[in-house]
Amino acid sequence: MHFSLSTVAAAAALPLLASAQLNQLAKAAGKLYFGTATDNGELGNEQYVKILSDTKEFGQLVPSNGQKWFAIEPELGVFNFTYGEVVTKLAKKNKQMLRCHNLVWHSQLAPWVDSLTWSKKNLTEALIRHVTAEAKHWKGQCYAWDVLNEALNEDGTYRNDTFLQVLGPSYIEIAFRAAAAADPHAKLYYNDYNIESPNAKSASVRKNIVGMLQKAGVKIDGVGLQSHFIVGSTPTIDEQISTMRSYEKMGMEVAITELDVRLEEPETAANLAQQSLDYKSSVGACMQVDGCVGITVWDFWDPVSWVPDVFTGFGSATLYFANFTKHPAYYGVVEALKNNTGKGHHPHPGHNGNGDHHGGH
């Protein structure tokens, strides 16, 4: 029997596609990465680390907690990068891209930030010092920084935290300017939840974060959509595409930064099937928007998910069950990635990285 070269080549490619994993598929479709958050505590599990370190599966890592204020500056002016170095060094070792998270957030602060009495002058100095020291420490290693996390209320107003109370909205500009000066080649992001569909909060991202910074001539490169969703109430694919494109039209890069879809326990065939559709919708939305550069899940293994500790009765939010078998949602993600393989442009990073309550996550 005679086979043409093209037939042989196609046959050879089939097993590759069949066995292709998430990052491999995302990159084949023109995205920069499919990644995951991880934290120091789970790195003692050998099977977990094997999956985490497989660059066909995950091409990018985010430290879940190690770069947050409480870990980095536990006392005023005293910096400790030890916690954050664990995941960042692992990414470097594995040649995975690194997203860095986060520089300014109202939660998981060191206690002194909220307890001291501040003037505009000394809080400005403390804010610049923190952002500068942290961003400089990882200078050149981060593809992107989540400079500011969750600064908006659900109605789109600014969240009333210590920074807003003392400095007003100018603290946002101060933080982004300091980050740009300290790590000029990193992409600078605003990151938040419930900004994935048309609503008051996503409108405020455009007006009161991106628009405000652009008018002031301050560098901002991207909007991170945390995408912490609930099975059966995830925004539609069309809503997600429309919202991503609204940021893209402002010149923003977009990324899904903390994706998980929690279900009400117990697991059933029905809610796991719906979870698969919900994951597929979110990943599929990113695949349809050129400006969406990649997807990060907020850890991939159910036992280390933040969800059960925060949402009573909910869990099973990730792509891998406790026994390391895959949720049906994993295959929903694969389907979304495969359906768009080869489509879209191939975005290029600005440089080569090494490679809450709502999550905030």
C-alpha positions as CSV (number, residue, x, y, z in Angstrom):
1,M,0.0,0.0,0.0
2,H,1.3,3.5,-0.9
3,F,1.1,6.4,1.5
4,S,1.8,10.0,0.5
5,L,4.3,11.9,2.6
6,S,1.4,14.2,3.7
7,T,-0.6,11.3,4.8
8,V,2.3,9.9,6.8
9,A,2.9,13.3,8.4
10,A,-0.7,13.7,9.3
11,A,-0.8,10.3,10.9
12,A,2.3,11.1,12.9
13,A,0.8,14.3,14.1
14,L,-2.4,12.6,15.5
15,P,-0.8,11.1,18.6
16,L,0.8,14.4,19.4
17,L,-2.5,16.2,19.2
18,A,-4.2,13.5,21.2
19,S,-1.6,13.6,23.9
20,A,-1.0,17.3,23.8
21,Q,-1.3,19.0,27.1
22,L,-2.7,22.4,28.1
23,N,0.3,24.7,27.6
24,Q,1.3,22.9,24.4
25,L,-2.2,23.4,23.0
26,A,-2.4,27.0,24.1
27,K,0.9,27.8,22.4
28,A,-0.1,26.0,19.2
29,A,-3.1,28.2,19.2
30,G,-1.0,31.4,19.4
31,K,-1.2,32.1,23.1
32,L,1.8,32.7,25.3
33,Y,1.1,30.2,27.9
34,F,-1.3,28.1,29.9
35,G,-0.2,28.4,33.6
36,T,-1.1,27.8,37.2
37,A,-0.7,29.4,40.6
38,T,1.2,27.3,43.2
39,D,2.4,27.8,46.7
40,N,5.2,26.6,48.9
41,G,3.2,24.2,51.0
42,E,2.2,21.8,48.2
43,L,5.7,21.5,46.8
44,G,6.5,18.6,49.1
45,N,4.1,16.3,47.1
46,E,6.2,14.5,44.5
47,Q,3.3,13.7,42.1
48,Y,2.0,17.3,42.3
49,V,5.4,18.7,41.5
50,K,5.8,16.4,38.6
51,I,2.6,17.7,36.9
52,L,3.4,21.3,37.9
53,S,6.9,21.1,36.3
54,D,5.7,19.5,33.1
55,T,6.0,22.4,30.6
56,K,3.7,20.8,28.2
57,E,1.0,21.1,30.8
58,F,2.0,24.4,32.5
59,G,4.2,27.0,30.8
60,Q,3.9,29.6,33.5
61,L,3.8,29.8,37.3
62,V,2.4,32.4,39.7
63,P,3.3,32.4,43.4
64,S,-0.1,32.3,45.2
65,N,1.1,34.1,48.3
66,G,4.8,34.5,48.4
67,Q,4.9,37.9,46.8
68,K,2.1,39.5,48.9
69,W,2.9,42.4,51.2
70,F,2.7,40.3,54.5
71,A,5.5,38.0,53.2
72,I,7.6,40.7,51.5
73,E,7.6,43.5,54.1
74,P,6.5,42.0,57.5
75,E,7.9,45.1,59.3
76,L,8.1,48.6,58.1
77,G,11.3,48.9,56.0
78,V,12.2,45.2,56.6
79,F,12.1,43.1,53.5
80,N,12.1,39.3,53.2
81,F,12.0,37.7,49.8
82,T,12.5,34.1,51.0
83,Y,8.9,33.0,50.7
84,G,8.5,34.4,47.2
85,E,11.8,32.9,46.0
86,V,10.6,29.3,46.3
87,V,8.2,29.4,43.4
88,T,10.1,32.0,41.4
89,K,13.2,29.8,41.5
90,L,11.2,26.7,40.5
91,A,9.9,28.6,37.5
92,K,13.4,29.5,36.5
93,K,14.6,26.0,37.0
94,N,11.8,24.6,34.8
95,K,12.2,27.4,32.2
96,Q,8.6,28.4,32.8
97,M,7.3,32.0,32.4
98,L,6.6,33.8,35.6
99,R,3.7,36.1,36.5
100,C,4.3,38.1,39.6
101,H,1.5,38.7,42.1
102,N,1.0,41.3,43.6
103,L,2.4,44.7,44.7
104,V,-0.6,46.5,46.2
105,W,-3.7,44.9,47.6
106,H,-6.0,45.8,50.6
107,S,-5.8,42.2,51.9
108,Q,-3.0,40.0,53.2
109,L,-1.1,43.2,54.2
110,A,1.4,43.2,57.0
111,P,-0.5,44.4,60.1
112,W,1.6,47.6,60.3
113,V,0.1,49.0,57.1
114,D,-3.4,49.3,58.6
115,S,-2.3,50.0,62.2
116,L,0.1,52.9,61.8
117,T,-1.0,56.6,61.7
118,W,-0.1,57.9,58.2
119,S,0.4,61.3,56.6
120,K,0.2,61.6,52.8
121,K,4.0,62.1,52.8
122,N,5.0,59.1,54.8
123,L,2.5,56.7,53.2
124,T,3.6,57.8,49.8
125,E,7.2,57.1,50.8
126,A,6.3,53.7,52.2
127,L,4.2,52.7,49.2
128,I,7.0,53.7,46.7
129,R,9.6,52.0,48.8
130,H,7.6,48.7,49.0
131,V,6.8,48.6,45.2
132,T,10.3,49.6,44.2
133,A,12.1,47.1,46.5
134,E,9.9,44.2,45.4
135,A,9.8,44.9,41.7
136,K,13.5,45.6,41.6
137,H,14.2,42.3,43.4
138,W,12.6,40.3,40.6
139,K,13.5,42.8,37.9
140,G,13.7,41.1,34.5
141,Q,12.3,37.8,35.7
142,C,8.5,38.6,35.6
143,Y,6.6,38.6,32.3
144,A,4.0,40.6,34.1
145,W,3.3,42.2,37.5
146,D,-0.1,42.4,39.1
147,V,0.7,45.9,40.3
148,L,-2.8,46.6,41.8
149,N,-5.2,44.0,42.9
150,E,-9.0,44.4,43.6
151,A,-9.2,48.2,44.1
152,L,-12.8,48.4,43.2
153,N,-16.1,47.7,44.9
154,E,-18.9,45.9,43.1
155,D,-20.6,49.2,42.2
156,G,-17.4,50.4,40.6
157,T,-16.4,52.9,43.4
158,Y,-12.9,52.7,44.8
159,R,-12.4,50.3,47.7
160,N,-12.1,52.2,50.9
161,D,-8.8,50.9,52.2
162,T,-5.9,52.6,54.0
163,F,-4.3,53.7,50.7
164,L,-7.5,55.4,49.5
165,Q,-8.3,57.0,52.8
166,V,-4.9,58.7,53.1
167,L,-3.9,59.3,49.5
168,G,-7.1,59.2,47.5
169,P,-7.1,57.6,44.0
170,S,-3.6,59.0,43.4
171,Y,-2.1,55.9,45.2
172,I,-2.9,54.0,42.0
173,E,-0.8,56.3,39.9
174,I,2.0,56.3,42.5
175,A,2.1,52.4,42.5
176,F,2.1,52.1,38.7
177,R,4.8,54.8,38.3
178,A,7.0,53.1,40.9
179,A,6.6,49.7,39.3
180,A,7.4,51.0,35.8
181,A,10.5,52.6,37.1
182,A,11.7,49.6,39.0
183,D,11.0,46.9,36.4
184,P,10.6,48.7,33.1
185,H,10.3,45.7,30.8
186,A,7.6,43.9,32.7
187,K,3.9,44.2,31.7
188,L,2.0,46.1,34.3
189,Y,-1.5,44.8,35.1
190,Y,-4.6,45.7,37.0
191,N,-6.1,42.5,38.4
192,D,-9.7,41.9,39.8
193,Y,-12.7,39.6,40.0
194,N,-16.2,40.1,38.6
195,I,-14.9,42.2,35.8
196,E,-15.4,39.5,33.2
197,S,-18.8,40.6,32.0
198,P,-20.5,43.9,31.2
199,N,-21.3,45.6,34.6
200,A,-20.5,48.6,36.7
201,K,-17.3,47.2,37.9
202,S,-15.9,46.4,34.5
203,A,-16.9,49.8,33.3
204,S,-15.0,51.3,36.2
205,V,-11.9,49.3,35.3
206,R,-12.0,51.1,31.9
207,K,-12.8,54.6,33.3
208,N,-11.2,54.7,36.8
209,I,-8.2,52.5,36.4
210,V,-7.1,52.2,32.8
211,G,-8.5,55.5,31.6
212,M,-7.3,57.4,34.6
213,L,-3.7,56.1,34.2
214,Q,-3.7,56.6,30.4
215,K,-4.8,60.2,30.9
216,A,-2.0,60.8,33.4
217,G,0.5,59.2,31.0
218,V,1.2,56.3,33.3
219,K,2.2,52.9,32.0
220,I,-0.4,50.2,32.2
221,D,-0.3,47.2,29.9
222,G,-2.9,44.8,30.9
223,V,-6.1,43.8,32.7
224,G,-6.2,40.5,34.6
225,L,-9.5,38.8,34.8
226,Q,-9.4,36.6,37.9
227,S,-12.4,34.5,36.7
228,H,-13.4,32.9,40.0
229,F,-16.7,31.4,39.0
230,I,-19.5,29.2,40.2
231,V,-20.8,26.2,38.3
232,G,-23.9,27.1,36.3
233,S,-23.6,30.9,36.8
234,T,-20.4,31.7,34.8
235,P,-20.8,34.6,32.4
236,T,-21.6,33.4,28.9
237,I,-18.8,33.1,26.3
238,D,-20.2,36.1,24.4
239,E,-20.2,38.2,27.6
240,Q,-16.6,37.3,28.3
241,I,-15.5,37.9,24.7
242,S,-17.3,41.3,24.7
243,T,-15.7,42.4,27.9
244,M,-12.2,41.2,26.9
245,R,-12.5,43.2,23.7
246,S,-13.6,46.3,25.6
247,Y,-10.2,46.3,27.4
248,E,-8.4,45.3,24.2
249,K,-9.9,48.4,22.4
250,M,-8.1,50.6,25.0
251,G,-4.8,49.0,24.1
252,M,-4.8,46.6,27.0
253,E,-3.4,43.1,26.9
254,V,-5.8,40.7,28.6
255,A,-5.2,37.5,30.6
256,I,-7.3,35.1,32.6
257,T,-5.3,35.1,35.8
258,E,-7.0,33.0,38.5
259,L,-9.5,30.7,36.8
260,D,-11.4,28.2,38.9
261,V,-15.1,27.2,38.9
262,R,-16.4,26.0,42.2
263,L,-19.3,23.6,42.6
264,E,-21.7,23.0,45.4
265,E,-20.7,19.7,47.1
266,P,-21.2,16.8,46.6
267,E,-19.8,16.2,43.1
268,T,-22.4,14.7,40.7
269,A,-22.2,13.8,37.1
270,A,-24.4,16.8,36.3
271,N,-22.4,19.4,38.1
272,L,-19.1,18.1,36.9
273,A,-20.5,18.2,33.3
274,Q,-21.6,21.8,33.8
275,Q,-18.3,22.7,35.3
276,S,-16.6,21.4,32.1
277,L,-18.9,23.6,30.0
278,D,-18.1,26.6,32.2
279,Y,-14.3,26.1,32.0
280,K,-14.7,25.6,28.2
281,S,-16.6,28.9,27.9
282,S,-13.9,30.9,29.7
283,V,-11.0,29.4,27.9
284,G,-12.9,29.6,24.6
285,A,-13.5,33.3,25.2
286,C,-9.7,33.9,25.5
287,M,-9.1,31.9,22.4
288,Q,-11.4,34.2,20.4
289,V,-9.7,37.4,21.5
290,D,-6.3,38.2,20.0
291,G,-5.4,40.4,22.9
292,C,-6.0,37.6,25.5
293,V,-2.4,36.3,25.8
294,G,-3.0,33.4,28.2
295,I,-4.8,31.5,30.9
296,T,-3.8,30.8,34.5
297,V,-5.7,28.5,36.8
298,W,-5.7,29.2,40.5
299,D,-3.9,26.0,41.3
300,F,-4.8,22.8,39.6
301,W,-5.3,20.2,42.4
302,D,-8.5,20.2,44.5
303,P,-6.8,19.6,47.9
304,V,-4.8,22.8,47.7
305,S,-7.6,25.1,46.4
306,W,-8.5,28.1,48.4
307,V,-12.2,27.6,47.7
308,P,-13.4,25.2,50.6
309,D,-11.8,27.5,53.2
310,V,-13.7,30.5,52.0
311,F,-17.0,29.2,50.6
312,T,-18.7,26.8,52.9
313,G,-20.2,23.8,51.0
314,F,-18.3,24.5,47.8
315,G,-15.2,22.9,46.4
316,S,-13.8,20.7,43.6
317,A,-13.0,23.9,41.8
318,T,-9.8,22.9,39.9
319,L,-8.8,20.6,37.0
320,Y,-7.5,17.6,39.1
321,F,-9.2,15.5,41.7
322,A,-7.4,14.6,45.0
323,N,-6.2,11.3,43.4
324,F,-4.7,13.2,40.5
325,T,-7.2,12.0,38.0
326,K,-8.6,14.8,35.8
327,H,-12.0,16.5,36.1
328,P,-14.2,16.4,33.1
329,A,-13.4,20.2,33.1
330,Y,-9.8,19.4,32.0
331,Y,-11.2,17.9,28.8
332,G,-13.5,20.9,28.4
333,V,-10.4,23.1,28.4
334,V,-8.6,20.8,26.0
335,E,-11.6,21.0,23.6
336,A,-11.6,24.8,23.8
337,L,-7.9,25.0,23.1
338,K,-8.0,22.5,20.2
339,N,-11.0,24.1,18.6
340,N,-8.8,27.2,18.1
341,T,-5.4,25.6,17.4
342,G,-3.6,27.6,14.7
343,K,-6.1,30.5,14.8
344,G,-5.3,34.0,15.8
345,H,-2.1,35.9,15.9
346,H,1.0,35.0,17.9
347,P,1.6,37.6,20.5
348,H,5.1,38.2,21.7
349,P,6.1,39.1,25.2
350,G,7.9,42.4,25.7
351,H,10.8,40.4,27.0
352,N,11.6,36.8,27.9
353,G,10.6,36.1,31.4
354,N,11.9,33.0,33.0
355,G,10.7,31.1,30.3
356,D,-9.1,37.3,46.3
357,H,-10.6,36.9,49.1
358,H,-11.7,36.6,45.9
359,G,-8.8,34.8,45.2
360,G,-6.6,37.7,45.2
361,H,-5.8,36.0,45.1
